[in-house]
Amino acid sequence: MASVESRAIMQPVPRPVHISGRRLRSAEAVLAEPDPHDGRRTLLRAAPKPSRRMKAVREAPLGPALAAATGDPDEVPALLERLSALLR
């Protein structure tokens, strides 16, 4: 079984920014407006209050998502501990 670190290295490259921006706009997590200095660009800023989707994501339990991502539910407690330590 591969370690957590080796699995992290094998993850796909992040999607292009325009796709992430589109998803954030559709989730009402950000507001978009044209850049007044460069019409080719779009400026994104955080929405003043979280959308229902953002609230649902924030309130979702992390354990099942980690178990699905790692393929090994037994790794979840150690991963949660590590995340907790990183956030301190």
N, C-alpha and C positions, 0 to 999 in steps of 0.2 A: 504494500500500500504506500503510495506517495505521501510525503509529508505535506503539511499545510503550505510551507514555503515553496516547495516545488510546484504544487498546484497553482499557486498564485502566479508563478512565472509563466505557466502555460495558458493563462487566461487570454482571451482575444484582446486585440488592441482596441482601445476605446473608439467608439463610433465618432464620425466627424462632428464637430461642434454644431453645425447647422441642424443635424438630426436631433441632437440632444436638446438644442434650443426649441425646436419644433415640439418635441415631447413635453418640455417644461411649460411651453405656452398652452398646449392642449390640456394639460393638467391644471392650468390656471395658477401655476406656481410662480411665474414671472410675467412681467408686463414688457411688451416690446414696443419700441418706437424707432423711427428712422434716425440715423445719425445726422444732425444738422450740418456737420462739416464734411461728410462723405456719404452721399446717397446710396452707395453700394452696400453700406454696413447697416446693421440693426443693433441698437443698444437694448440690452436686457437688464431689468432690475427686479429685485424680489417684489412679489405682490405684497401690498400692505397688510393683508391678513391671509392666513393659509386657507387654501381651498379644501373642500370635503375630501378630495383625493389625497392631498398632502397630510391631512389629519389622520386619514385611514392608514397611510403608509407609516407615519410616525408611531401610531398606536399598535401596529401589527407586531406580534411576537417574533423575535429574531430566531429563536431556536429552530422552528420548522424550516425557515429559509436556509439557515446554515446547514442543517441536516441534508436538505436537498442539494445544496451546492457542493458539499463534501462527499456525499454518498455514504457517509458513515455517521449515524446518529450518536455513536459513542464519543465522537470528537467534539460534539457541541459544547459540553461544559468547559472544556479547556479553551475552546475558541472564545466563548463568552467571557471567561476570566481574562484572556489576553486582550480582548477588546476593551474591557473595563479598565485594565491597567493602562492601555494606550490613551484612554479618554481622561485619565486623572491628571 
